[in-house]
């Protein structure tokens, strides 16, 4: 059982890292500052910074908001698809 829990935890950690990386990539590709992205998505600047620095997990509502804004799937943002 611990092996399954360990693998699940590793997958979640990897998803969080992938989300942080992809969010930063998408934001910088569009030359958006944290402030501008915050204004456009109604997600606080501080929250966006924490997401990119992998300091907090994204909630479902913000995940969907960001996916729609960047015209990508939530699976893409989480690193579940390329």
VENBEL-V938233 format. One record per pair of residues at least 4 apart in sequence whose ideal C-beta (glycine too) atoms are under 6 Angstrom apart, sorted by sequence separation. I is the first residue (numbers start at 1). J is the second residue. D is the distance in whole Angstrom. If there is no record, write none. Layout:
I J D
I J D
//
This chain:
2 6 6
32 36 5
37 41 6
43 47 5
58 62 5
72 76 4
27 32 5
32 37 5
38 43 6
43 48 6
50 55 4
58 63 5
67 72 6
75 80 4
76 81 5
38 44 6
50 56 4
75 81 5
38 45 4
51 58 6
67 74 5
27 37 6
35 45 6
38 48 6
67 77 6
34 45 5
37 48 6
63 74 5
34 48 5
34 49 6
43 62 5
41 65 5
23 51 6
24 52 5
41 69 5
23 52 6
20 52 5
20 54 4
17 54 6
16 54 6
19 58 6
26 70 5
22 77 5
19 77 6
19 78 5
18 79 3
15 78 5
15 79 6
//
